[in-house]
Amino acid sequence: MTPRVVFAVGALARVAGEVRLLGATRVLLIAGPSAAGPADTVAAGLGTALAARIDEVVMHVPQEAADAATATARAAAADVVVCVGGGSAIGLGKAVARVTGVPVVAVPTTYAGSEMTSIWGRTTDGRKITGRDPRVLPRVVVYDPELTLSLPAAVSAASGMNALAHCVEGLYAPGGSAATALIAEEGIRALATALPRVVADPADLGARTDALYGAWLAGWTLGTTGMGVHHKICHVLGGSYGLPHAAVHSAVLPYATAFNAGHARDALARAARALRARDAATGLWELARAIGAPTALADLGFEPGQAGPAADLVCAGEPVNPRPVDPAGVRELLLAACAGDRPVPPT
């Protein structure tokens, strides 16, 4: 099953109608402060169908936040969850769906991609755990490019690199196919061409539409294939070290790509072609620098001395990856990402 996708400028006005099509009458609305405006619009459209609202979300879905949201849903007898925002809001809605089984309607305002996947995550005692469950896959996804206009350029850049990571790893994922490779390559092309335009003029609705299109393809790729060492690193650095999710994706991606370059040559040649770069790792690093996205973990608060323990946590998760994963190799990858220098291209 895949979500019903509504993609149009002004599509936010259609959320209440999509809820009615599901037959739902008691809505739990989840949106953080950054999405308060669009959430107010949705609330007004829902009218008396709005049963409860959560206005605070936290990165990486702490277990206590998930428990509180689930209690709110049950107290309100919610029969649908509508999530407006980025990965944190949608992740919290998924946490509710995983326990209660109610359907999710996702209205993304960033390029994170969670809305197209059955992947859930939660953080308990400093460890982020992820999995797949069909109950958390949104039934409906409403993409409205106008909702991304308020994203600051820096946030757009990091979120776009996050989306690119889904496409890049999807090219060499064990669950990939000829179809997913085509979609992943198109997602890279769309994002690589749109993001510089978005950063140059955040009010350019055409650029925003193209970037959101690329993010949709990235989310579809993430939802239909597996992921490798890059995503495992990002989950560890977020859950155990409290680093910001999208920024970590941006800083790690060129170095995870260089790490895999010798073991996924054909896949990463496709990525390089979509980036119009000589090699994928260098192309991603140059794109991140050009749009002002993070390129060094040290700038996010990660210290070289943490690379060894973090590498052990990554390897304990046994990521499926083209290049065999071992603590020494992942530590070297993390040290390179910490420094943020131009990645060494494959020979």
C-alpha positions as CSV (number, residue, x, y, z in Angstrom):
1,M,0.0,0.0,0.0
2,T,1.2,3.5,-0.8
3,P,-0.3,6.8,0.5
4,R,-2.8,8.8,-1.5
5,V,-0.8,11.9,-2.6
6,V,-2.3,15.3,-3.1
7,F,0.3,17.6,-4.6
8,A,-0.7,21.2,-5.5
9,V,-0.2,24.8,-4.7
10,G,-2.9,25.6,-2.2
11,A,-3.5,22.0,-1.3
12,L,-3.7,22.8,2.4
13,A,-7.3,23.8,1.9
14,R,-8.1,20.2,0.9
15,V,-7.0,18.6,4.2
16,A,-10.4,18.7,5.9
17,G,-12.0,17.1,2.8
18,E,-9.4,14.3,2.8
19,V,-10.2,13.7,6.5
20,R,-13.9,13.4,5.6
21,L,-13.1,11.0,2.8
22,L,-11.5,8.7,5.4
23,G,-14.8,8.7,7.3
24,A,-13.1,10.3,10.3
25,T,-15.0,12.6,12.7
26,R,-12.6,13.1,15.6
27,V,-9.2,14.5,14.7
28,L,-6.0,14.8,16.8
29,L,-4.1,17.6,15.2
30,I,-0.3,17.6,15.8
31,A,1.9,20.6,14.8
32,G,4.9,22.3,16.4
33,P,5.2,26.1,16.8
34,S,6.9,26.5,13.4
35,A,3.8,25.1,11.7
36,A,1.2,26.9,13.9
37,G,-0.1,29.0,11.1
38,P,-0.9,26.2,8.7
39,A,-2.2,24.1,11.6
40,D,-4.6,27.0,12.5
41,T,-5.9,26.9,8.9
42,V,-6.4,23.1,9.1
43,A,-8.2,23.5,12.5
44,A,-10.6,26.0,11.1
45,G,-11.4,23.7,8.2
46,L,-12.1,20.8,10.5
47,G,-14.5,22.7,12.7
48,T,-16.2,20.5,15.2
49,A,-14.3,17.5,13.9
50,L,-11.2,18.8,15.8
51,A,-11.1,16.7,19.0
52,A,-7.7,17.6,20.4
53,R,-4.5,19.4,19.5
54,I,-0.8,19.0,20.4
55,D,1.3,22.1,19.8
56,E,4.7,20.9,20.9
57,V,7.0,18.4,19.2
58,V,10.5,17.2,19.9
59,M,13.2,15.9,17.6
60,H,13.8,12.1,17.6
61,V,10.4,11.4,19.4
62,P,11.3,10.8,23.0
63,Q,9.4,7.9,24.5
64,E,7.7,10.2,27.1
65,A,6.4,12.5,24.3
66,A,5.1,9.5,22.4
67,D,3.3,8.2,25.5
68,A,1.7,11.6,26.3
69,A,0.5,12.0,22.7
70,T,-1.0,8.5,22.7
71,A,-2.8,9.3,26.0
72,T,-4.2,12.5,24.4
73,A,-5.5,10.5,21.4
74,R,-7.2,8.0,23.5
75,A,-8.7,10.6,25.8
76,A,-10.1,12.4,22.8
77,A,-11.3,9.1,21.1
78,A,-9.4,10.3,18.0
79,D,-10.1,8.3,14.9
80,V,-7.4,10.0,12.7
81,V,-4.2,11.9,13.3
82,V,-3.4,14.9,11.2
83,C,0.3,16.0,11.3
84,V,1.4,19.4,10.0
85,G,5.2,20.0,10.0
86,G,8.5,18.3,9.5
87,G,9.8,14.9,10.7
88,S,9.3,15.6,14.4
89,A,5.5,16.3,14.0
90,I,5.0,13.4,11.6
91,G,7.1,11.1,13.8
92,L,4.9,11.9,16.8
93,G,1.8,11.1,14.8
94,K,3.3,7.8,13.8
95,A,4.0,7.0,17.4
96,V,0.3,7.4,18.1
97,A,-0.7,5.3,15.1
98,R,1.7,2.5,16.0
99,V,-0.1,2.0,19.3
100,T,-3.7,2.9,18.5
101,G,-3.9,1.9,14.8
102,V,-5.6,5.2,13.8
103,P,-4.8,6.5,10.3
104,V,-2.4,9.3,9.7
105,V,-2.8,12.3,7.3
106,A,0.6,14.0,6.8
107,V,1.1,17.6,5.7
108,P,4.8,18.0,5.4
109,T,6.4,21.5,5.6
110,T,10.0,20.4,5.1
111,Y,11.9,18.0,2.8
112,A,12.4,15.3,5.4
113,G,10.5,12.5,3.6
114,S,9.1,10.6,6.6
115,E,5.6,11.1,5.3
116,M,6.0,8.5,2.5
117,T,7.4,5.7,4.7
118,S,6.3,3.1,7.2
119,I,9.4,3.9,9.3
120,W,8.9,4.9,12.9
121,G,11.5,6.0,15.4
122,R,11.6,6.7,19.1
123,T,14.4,7.6,21.6
124,T,14.6,5.9,25.0
125,D,17.5,6.5,27.5
126,G,19.6,8.2,24.8
127,R,19.2,5.4,22.2
128,K,17.2,5.9,19.0
129,I,15.3,2.8,17.8
130,T,13.7,2.6,14.4
131,G,11.6,0.0,12.7
132,R,9.0,-0.5,10.0
133,D,5.3,-1.0,10.7
134,P,2.5,-0.7,8.1
135,R,0.2,0.9,10.7
136,V,2.3,4.1,10.7
137,L,2.4,4.7,6.9
138,P,0.2,7.7,6.3
139,R,-3.0,7.1,4.4
140,V,-2.9,10.5,2.8
141,V,0.0,12.9,2.2
142,V,-0.9,16.5,1.3
143,Y,2.0,18.4,-0.4
144,D,1.5,22.2,-0.7
145,P,4.7,24.0,-1.9
146,E,3.3,27.2,-0.3
147,L,3.9,25.7,3.1
148,T,7.7,25.6,2.5
149,L,8.0,29.3,1.6
150,S,8.5,30.3,5.3
151,L,11.4,27.8,5.7
152,P,14.6,29.8,6.2
153,A,17.3,29.3,3.6
154,A,19.6,27.5,6.0
155,V,16.8,25.1,7.1
156,S,15.8,24.5,3.5
157,A,19.4,23.6,2.6
158,A,19.9,21.1,5.4
159,S,16.5,19.6,4.9
160,G,17.2,19.2,1.2
161,M,20.4,17.4,1.9
162,N,18.5,15.1,4.2
163,A,16.2,14.3,1.3
164,L,19.2,13.7,-1.0
165,A,20.5,11.1,1.5
166,H,17.4,9.0,0.9
167,C,18.0,9.0,-2.8
168,V,21.7,8.3,-2.7
169,E,21.3,5.4,-0.3
170,G,18.3,4.1,-2.2
171,L,20.5,3.7,-5.3
172,Y,22.5,0.9,-3.6
173,A,20.0,-0.4,-1.1
174,P,19.4,-4.1,-1.1
175,G,15.6,-3.6,-1.6
176,G,16.2,-1.5,-4.6
177,S,15.0,-2.2,-8.2
178,A,15.3,-0.6,-11.6
179,A,12.2,1.4,-10.8
180,T,13.5,2.7,-7.5
181,A,16.8,3.6,-9.1
182,L,15.1,5.7,-11.7
183,I,13.0,7.5,-9.1
184,A,16.1,8.0,-6.8
185,E,18.1,9.5,-9.7
186,E,15.3,11.8,-10.7
187,G,15.0,12.9,-7.0
188,I,18.7,13.8,-6.9
189,R,18.4,15.7,-10.1
190,A,15.4,17.7,-9.0
191,L,16.9,18.5,-5.6
192,A,20.3,19.4,-6.9
193,T,18.9,21.9,-9.4
194,A,16.1,23.3,-7.1
195,L,18.0,23.8,-3.8
196,P,20.4,26.5,-5.1
197,R,17.4,28.4,-6.5
198,V,15.5,28.0,-3.2
199,V,18.5,29.4,-1.2
200,A,19.0,32.2,-3.7
201,D,15.4,33.3,-3.5
202,P,13.4,31.5,-0.7
203,A,10.2,33.2,-2.1
204,D,10.5,31.5,-5.5
205,L,7.4,29.3,-5.6
206,G,8.6,27.5,-8.7
207,A,11.9,26.5,-7.0
208,R,10.0,25.5,-3.9
209,T,7.7,23.3,-6.0
210,D,10.6,21.6,-7.7
211,A,12.4,21.0,-4.4
212,L,9.2,19.5,-2.8
213,Y,8.8,17.3,-5.9
214,G,12.3,16.0,-5.3
215,A,11.6,15.5,-1.6
216,W,8.5,13.5,-2.5
217,L,10.6,11.2,-4.7
218,A,13.2,10.9,-1.9
219,G,10.5,10.0,0.6
220,W,9.1,7.4,-1.8
221,T,12.6,5.9,-2.2
222,L,13.2,5.8,1.6
223,G,9.8,4.1,2.0
224,T,10.4,1.4,-0.6
225,T,14.1,0.5,-0.1
226,G,16.4,-0.2,2.8
227,M,19.1,2.3,4.0
228,G,22.8,1.8,4.9
229,V,25.5,3.1,7.1
230,H,24.7,6.7,6.4
231,H,21.2,6.6,8.0
232,K,22.4,4.4,10.9
233,I,25.1,7.0,11.7
234,C,22.5,9.8,11.6
235,H,20.2,7.9,13.9
236,V,23.0,7.3,16.4
237,L,24.2,10.9,16.3
238,G,20.7,12.2,16.8
239,G,19.5,9.8,19.4
240,S,22.6,9.3,21.5
241,Y,24.4,12.7,21.0
242,G,21.4,15.0,20.5
243,L,22.5,16.4,17.2
244,P,20.0,18.0,14.8
245,H,18.7,15.5,12.3
246,A,18.8,17.3,9.0
247,A,22.1,19.0,9.7
248,V,23.7,15.7,10.6
249,H,22.5,14.2,7.3
250,S,24.1,17.1,5.4
251,A,27.4,16.8,7.2
252,V,27.8,13.0,7.0
253,L,26.4,12.3,3.5
254,P,29.5,13.2,1.4
255,Y,31.8,11.1,3.6
256,A,29.4,8.1,3.8
257,T,29.2,8.3,0.0
258,A,33.0,8.3,-0.3
259,F,33.1,5.4,2.2
260,N,30.9,3.3,-0.1
261,A,32.4,4.5,-3.4
262,G,34.5,1.5,-4.2
263,H,31.7,-0.9,-3.4
264,A,28.7,0.7,-5.2
265,R,30.4,2.1,-8.4
266,D,27.4,1.8,-10.7
267,A,24.9,3.2,-8.2
268,L,27.1,6.2,-7.3
269,A,27.8,6.8,-11.0
270,R,24.1,7.4,-11.4
271,A,24.2,9.8,-8.4
272,A,27.2,11.7,-10.0
273,R,25.3,11.9,-13.3
274,A,22.3,13.4,-11.6
275,L,24.5,15.9,-9.7
276,R,26.4,16.7,-12.9
277,A,29.6,16.0,-10.9
278,R,32.8,14.0,-11.5
279,D,32.1,11.8,-8.5
280,A,29.1,11.6,-6.2
281,A,30.9,12.4,-2.9
282,T,32.6,15.5,-4.2
283,G,29.4,16.6,-5.9
284,L,27.4,16.3,-2.7
285,W,30.1,18.2,-0.7
286,E,30.2,21.0,-3.3
287,L,26.4,21.3,-3.4
288,A,26.2,21.5,0.4
289,R,28.9,24.2,0.5
290,A,27.2,26.1,-2.4
291,I,23.8,26.2,-0.5
292,G,25.2,26.9,2.9
293,A,24.3,23.5,4.4
294,P,26.5,22.0,7.1
295,T,29.6,20.1,5.9
296,A,31.4,19.4,9.2
297,L,30.1,17.6,12.3
298,A,32.5,19.7,14.5
299,D,30.3,22.7,13.7
300,L,27.3,20.8,15.1
301,G,29.0,20.1,18.4
302,F,30.4,16.6,17.6
303,E,34.0,16.1,18.9
304,P,36.7,13.9,17.4
305,G,37.0,12.0,20.6
306,Q,33.4,10.9,20.3
307,A,34.1,9.1,17.0
308,G,35.2,5.8,18.5
309,P,32.2,5.3,20.8
310,A,29.8,6.5,18.2
311,A,31.3,4.0,15.6
312,D,30.8,1.2,18.1
313,L,27.1,2.1,18.4
314,V,26.7,2.3,14.7
315,C,28.2,-1.1,14.2
316,A,26.1,-2.6,17.0
317,G,23.1,-1.8,14.8
318,E,24.5,-4.0,12.0
319,P,23.5,-1.8,9.1
320,V,23.2,-3.5,5.7
321,N,25.7,-1.6,3.5
322,P,27.6,-2.2,0.2
323,R,31.0,-1.9,2.0
324,P,31.3,-4.1,5.1
325,V,31.0,-2.0,8.3
326,D,33.5,-2.2,11.1
327,P,34.3,0.2,14.0
328,A,37.7,1.3,12.5
329,G,36.1,2.2,9.1
330,V,33.2,4.0,10.6
331,R,35.5,5.9,13.0
332,E,37.5,7.1,10.0
333,L,34.3,8.1,8.3
334,L,33.2,10.1,11.3
335,L,36.6,11.8,11.7
336,A,36.4,12.9,8.1
337,A,32.9,14.2,8.6
338,C,34.0,16.0,11.8
339,A,36.7,17.9,9.9
340,G,34.5,18.7,6.9
341,D,37.3,18.8,4.3
342,R,36.7,17.9,0.7
343,P,36.2,14.1,0.5
344,V,38.8,12.0,-1.1
345,P,37.4,10.7,-4.4
346,P,37.7,7.0,-5.3
347,T,40.8,6.0,-7.3
